[in-house]
């Protein structure tokens, strides 16, 4: 059975519309799943960051004052970012995931419209087949065949008009559906980008504050605090006393050595003078002996 040009055109339109519905159903469903997964991952990242904030705060309580303040400041800012991330999750779910999810009902309704058009097309094809079968009959009563032909042609005409009407309605419906789909995609993707840009803009401000807070930690002051913990004040006082006593002892030792050296020099001088005096005394004794011997010889 050969189709009329109008019927072939309507059949081609119906196939293209069906392909369009199938593509929307498949890809919108996948995009919905992917965006929902993205939102879940973001929510899990928020939960992990909350745990990190808690751990940083606990550790900060054990650190030196400046580092503690810097870490607390960092943790507070990181917690604030998670508040923004929670708002991001809520907005993505409301403005991206839900609209994509709603397309399931839209596609279902469009399939029903397509099914009505396909049923009208099938009725038209069936009436065309009935008309062809009636024409191929060769009954003895010519009047009967003419009556059947008129009835079949009338049914075919009604079926063709119904198919044309439903096809036209389907075309108009899907023309509006196509426009709405484009608008929805633009709106959904734009909302996604707006939500993400808003989050990252606010997060960047807070990250900047957190960075500055960490950089402002006074390392030298905290080192002094740490060193004072290693060397308490009473220990330092005792150390100063020991150092002072050591210096006094060294001074006394130097003084003693200096005095001892002077005494030794004085003793040596005295010994030299004594030896010199003894030497002169010996000379005098020798002179006296010589004089006595000379006097004896003269006698």
Secondary structure, 3 states (H helix, E strand, C coil): CCCCHHHHHHHHHHHHHHHHHHHHHHHHHHHHHHHHHHHHHHHHHHHHHHHHHHHHHHHHCCCCHHHHHHHHHHHHHHHHHHHHHHHHHHHHHHHHHHHHHHHHHHHHHHHHHHHHHHHHHHHHHHHHHHHHHHHHCCCCCHHHHHHHHHHHHHHHHHHHHHHHHHHHHHHHHHHHHHHHHHHHHHHHHHHHHHHHHHHHHHHHHHHHHHHHHHHCCCHHHHHHHHHHHHCCHHHHHHHHHHHHHHHHHHHHHHHHHHHHHHHHHHHHHHHHHHHHHHHHHHHHHHHHHHHHHHHHHHC
